[in-house]
Every structure is written in structure tokens, then in C-alpha cells.
Amino acid sequence: MTDQESTSPVKLALKLLWFTFWTGFPIKLAFALLFLAMGIINFEARIGLGFLMVLASPVTVFALPILMIGLDSHIGEGVGIGLLFLLCIPIDIWAYGVVARTYFLDRLRLEPPDGIGLSLWIKTAIIGALYLPILWLVVGFTTETGISAAHSLFETEMLKWVPIAERIGIQLTLWGAISTAVLLIMLLIGLSIIGRVIRGATIGAQPAQDSYQRRVMRWDLMRVPADQGLMLTAFAGTGVVLSLLFWSALPVTTPHPHECCKKPEVKAQPPYKPIDALNKDEKLIVQLTAQLEALEKKKAEEEAQGKNKAKGKAGKEAAKVPDAKAPAQSEAKKP
Amino acid sequence: MQQPSSTSTQPTALEKVIAFVDERVGLKTLQAKMLNEPVPGGSRWAYIFGSILLFIFIMQAVTGILLMFYYVPTADHAYASTQYIIHDVDYGWFLLSYHFWGSTAMVVCVFAHMSQVFLWGAYKKPRELIWLVGLALFGLVMGFGFTGYLLPWDQRAYWATTVGVEIMDKTPVVGDFMARFLKGGPTPGQMTLSRFFVIHVMILPAALMGLAGLHIFLFRKAGPAGPFRGSVEELKVKSDYFFPRQVWKDIVGMVTVFLSICALAFWEPVVLLEEATPDPGDYHPEPEWYFLFLFQMLRLKIFAGEFGQFLGAVALPGAFMALLAALPFIDRDPERNIFKRPIALIGWIVVMATILIFTVSAIINREFLD
């Protein structure tokens, strides 16, 4: 049994995609950073961060725009996003080619067919474009259902007493486990499909006749050119140019978030200033004391007036028939 | 025209300088020792985390020194000087944001490095001391995060420190002393800031440099553990020197981490809240993200009350760290293959899942507080 027969499609796809992703990622990230510095990319919060992390790998390059159109989501704004997508394509084709050729020679002991990078990239990108939206919908639906089921479970009388912290933890474990399981199953199916496509490419390939040492040398030279001095100079030169571009484009002061992608502002309570608060309180106390004094004065004056009136009335009425209700009426007039 | 043969053998100016230094310092011997270290089983991406950590630390030191040119470690000026760095100093926002995200990257890489060593069984004999020094370095990295968080002197910094010191206070015997020593008063103030600053910029870097040196020395002494699978013959065939393949992988790893930190600095530049005050107002105090799981754990009913808080904040994490320290002495089985060590594999998955669940729970919990 040969290696290509013994390796499962899932393992084959996982290895090739993982290595391809990491081969292209640093280069794509350098361009993304340059565009960020130039201010020609403005990402929406989560999806943008996801994009920045994944940077349109061979599988997501067409799937992401389809998802955005299909779900009417907004990834962000700026010509840099489109430009980055376009740049990702040749980088991915190159990375896929390098990884596939070395993998064919080293692990599968097969002569890599011509143009394997391009052919695998096209097939993988098409599968990703068709499969990832399905994966997105299935996992999204499962997660939403899982969350609502977990919530309704804790609305029942039997579990209503569970404290908030425990409830959050249990709910998260419940729907998180279900979502993760579904995501893993869907990923395995996707990887299996891609693995079968990669295996299909091995069918026509000729077995490598070289010795192990010769094969190692060949796949070594696929990654690192024979003229290492030239390669190092090219790398160093590119690094210097990119660094200069980055520093010249880097905003001197904090870049303002774009209108499309403003983040929710986090604001704490205004600072508590004890001296100001004391002064304010003291002023208020003085004001209230003055008001109180004025009220007391008014009250005392009214009382005095009331007494005088009562005395005058009593004096007049004393001359007339005495009335038992009179003092009570004067009392009732008091504030 | 043919050149005279004597000129082609004549050393260039650079070669002369190198030869001069080499004669006095032993540069070529040092270079050979540094780069010609054999890597059993060949270079691997899994081995890059140690070098990446060293790189992040150097970058943190560089950005930290640049920030210190403008930062004033006093309660009156810390906040204003940080605002000045963000708004007025040329590229100050980028330096501060890089420093902030660099600390996060360091914690992530420490977790990755420790996980790799654990899963590869690289802590086993004769590498017990490397593991122990590594654990001490892990503590230092956490200490860097904790002490550095206070320095901007905004509400987030103030209250994260208050919560952290309160947790520390629950440690038996030394807790009270440590909390009082760090705070330097009944509430965090000038003394707290001064002490945190000195610990952050002097004590911890010195300790880290010493321990990192010891860690590397012990690593070179014992040699790399190599992959956990494969026969001795296979490993021998695939063995390679540290230079050039592993060096190349390390460089790619460093560049990737550097670019990621830069991208995050752009993505989420540091923004300060209001200036620190003893009144939290509407702000819900919480620690930095890598302590969130512990913070959320302490909200559980089981950890309520004095004893419960001690159990959750001190006893359990302490016991876990003690278990990690004792690991090479408990696990004496020479088997390194993680797939043949089910308890270790399940244990690692459980710990990672617990940290993840509690961290996400803490984020969800914010909605209930708001």
C-alpha cells in the first residue's frame, strides 16, 4: 500500500491547507498592514477581524464575498479590501504550488504534475465557495437553536433558581458543545471533499525515481532557490521597501475610525472630584439653610399675624356672644 | 583584463574587522555554538514559540523604553502623560498600542509554548529544571501584565488593580502583607503607582532576563527533546542543525507575530477611560482578559463567602500551579507520545475548555451587569 492510499483524505487536505495557509499568511498580512497604515481598509468589527486572521485562504477567497452578498453583511469599506482579495489570489496559488510540490515529493514520493498549484487552487476555491456558505448556515442555525433551547431550559420552574453566573456557564457549555460538534463534523466533511480532490491529482502522477537524499534536495530547492545570496538580498530589499512604505504611511496621531465602522464608545462615569463635590455641597447647604431660615421667619411672622388677628377678633367678639369654634378655626388656618 | 591573483586572496575591510573581533572575542566559536545546535528529527514549526517569546520581550523592552521618555509615574500626571503619548507624541499611539497588544501576544505565546512542552512531554527527565524555570517565567509574564495594567491610571487600570490586589489579599500568611505592600495605603494611590512602576520596569525585567538566560542555558545543556514519535534511526536520519531551517522558521514566526501585533494596534488602538478615581460609578471593574476566567469563577455560588473566595482565588490556582511544578516528578514514565498519555491529553483539554468557557462566560456576564 502506497502513502497516498494510506493517508486519509481528511488528513491529506488538512496538511496541505494548513501548510498553505501558513506559507501565504505572513505575506498577505504584510500587505494588509500596509493597507491599514495607508487607511484604505476599514473593517467592521468581528467579521473584519476574522478576515484579518484568515486573510482569504484558498478556501475562503470566493466564499467570503458570497457570504457577504447572501447574508447582506458588511465587511467594511475601502478599495484596500478588494485589492487585498486580488493580491491574495496569486499568493495563494504560489503557496499552494510550493506546498503541494514538496508534499508530493517528500511524503507521497510522487512527481508533482505541472501546474498543480493553480489546478488545486481553482478546485479548492470552488469547493470553498459552494461549501462554506452551507457550513455557515448550518452552524449558524444550530448555534441559534442551541442558544434559544438552552435559554428556554432555564426558564422552566425547575431551573429558575439557578444563579446568573452558573446559568451562563451551563448554557454556554450546552450550546457551545453542540455548535462545536456540528462545526467539527461539517469541517471534516469539507476537508474530506478537498482531500478527495487532492487525491484525484495524485492518480496521474508518476512515482519519483530519485533516492531519498536527491528528493530532499529537490524539494529543498523548490522552497529555497539555489542562489541563496540572491534570495536573501531580494527578501531583505523587499523588507526594507515595505518598512519604508509602512513608516511613511503610518499616521502620526491615532487614526480616527471610519464613518462606516465606528465602534461603540465605552465610557465610564465622569470622574469623582472630592473638592468640587464638597464645595458644591457646601454651597447647597448654605442655600438650603437660607431657605429654611426664610421659611421659619415667614412662619413666625404668619404666626404672629395670626395671633394678632385672633386677639383682635377675640377682643371684638368678646364684646359679642362667645363662640366655642373660633380658636379651632384660627388653628386650622395655620400652615 | 585579468586581475592580479594577489588581490583575489586579499581580505576585504569587513573580513578584517570580523577577524579582529574574532581573535579577541571568539566570534566564530560563539557563532558555531549558537547556530550548529543539532535539532533531533529536524526543524519544526512547533518549536518556534520560545524564540518568538524572546523576540516579543525584546520588542516590549524597546517600546517600553520609548514610552518611558514621555510617561510620568505620578498619580497627578500618569493619566495626562498617557493621553499626551496617545494624542501628541509622534507615533505615540502606535507605540503604546503595540506595547499593549505585545503583552497580550506574550501571554498567548506563553500558553502556546507551555502547551507544546506539555503535549510533547518535553518536561520529563532530564528537562525538569527547564520546566520549573519556565513556570517561574510564566509567573513573571503574568506579573508584567498585572503591574503594567495600572500605569495608564484610568478607571479600567485602577479597578483591575483593585480587584487583583483584593484577590491577592486572600492568600494565607503573606496575602495581607503583599496587598499592603503593593497598595502602600488603604486605597490605590501614588504609592501603589510608584511601586507598580518600579516592579514593572526594573524588578521584573531584571528577573526575566536572568531567568530567561538560565532557561536557555539549561535548554542548551539538555538539548532539544525532539518529536515524540519516530524511532531513534528515523530521528537520526531527519536530524538537522539549528541553522538554517529552524532559524528560518523562527524568523517567519517572529515576522508573523510582529505583523499581527501591528495589525491589532491598528485594529484596536489603546483608548483610555476616565481618569482613575475611588468611585467606580457605572464602570464594572474587571481584570485583564487573561484573568477573566478566574474572575468569572469567583462569581459562582460555590465560591461565595470568605472561605469560598479563598478557595477559588488562591487555593485552587495555587494547587494547580503546585501540580504543574510537581509534574516532572510525578510523571516519571519515559513515554512522551501524547496519544499514549490519555490522562495528560484529557487533562490538557479539560483545562483549556474550562479557561475558554469561563472567559467567554465573563464576556456574556457583562450584558447582565449593564
Interface residues (C-beta under 8 A of the other chain):
Chain A: W22 F25 P26 L29 A30 A32 L33 L36 A37 F43 G48 L49 L52 P163 I164 A165 E166 I168 G169 L172 T173 G176 L250 P251 V252 T253 T254 P255 V266 K267 A268 Q269 P270 P271 Y272 K273
Chain B: W45 I86 H87 D88 D90 Y91 W93 F94 D154 Q155 R156 V252 V255 T256 L259 S260 C262 A263 F266 W267 P269 V271 L273 E274 E275 A276 T277 P278 D279 P280 G281 D282 Y283 Q296 R299 L300 K301 I357 F358 V360 S361 I364 N365 F368
